Amino acid sequence: ETVLSQSPATLSLSPGDRATLSCRASQSVGNSLAWYQQKPGQSPRLLIYDTSNRATGIPARFSGSGSGTDFTLTISSLEPEDFAVYYCYQRTNWFTFGPGTKVDMK
Amino acid sequence: QVQLQESGPGLVKPSQTLSLTCTVSGGSISTTLYYWTWIRQHPGKGLEWIGHIYSGGSTYYNPSLESRLTMSVDTSKNQFSLKLRSVTAADTAVYYCARVYNWNYDVWGPGTTVTVSS
């Protein structure tokens, strides 16, 4: 099983700030890494798949990069609705999620 | 637009079987493009994949749950189901069903809370 770790655990930012979230895999997952957003009381939502592809309806301020074991989700300018928990996910060696990064308002 | 809805008891006694159903509307569960999945989230915690099922019945189960888990599909009702046996308090969670496309989860149900308690 591939273990995913995420950093930081919490990111305190203001609207308009740039957010950079990291995900590290215990072994290579190639480019098979996705990101999900979850707001309180809601189901997760697919944001990015295969490292850098935005899912349907996802704004261009969300972007993903990386390969192998190190990946990044960037939100170029935070909107109020972006404050949420973000999970990375891999589908190479079974199917596992990271522990999440909470982006909260400073 | 495809929608998913979980249903089942919100309270299950320890050692009993947790049974949930996901009803798919707005599209056929039999389409060859998709698998279907169950994912759970323990209170205040992250996400745990439970298993995938295809409309033809083939399955992938989380190895940590496989000995207690059965997933099934009823194409006539456009539903798929989860049975988890011998539950304990550690199985208390929000259970989500979702659609699987290219091994990613692109449509989710709202989730259902299951508490294991006597």
Interface residues (C-beta under 8 A of the other chain):
Chain A: E1 S32 A34 Y36 Q42 S43 P44 R45 L46 Y49 D50 A55 T56 Y87 Y89 R91 W94 F95 T96 F97 G98 P99 G100
Chain B: G46 L47 E48 W49 H52 Y60 N62 P63 Y96 A98 N102 W103 N104 Y105 D106 W108 G109 P110 G111
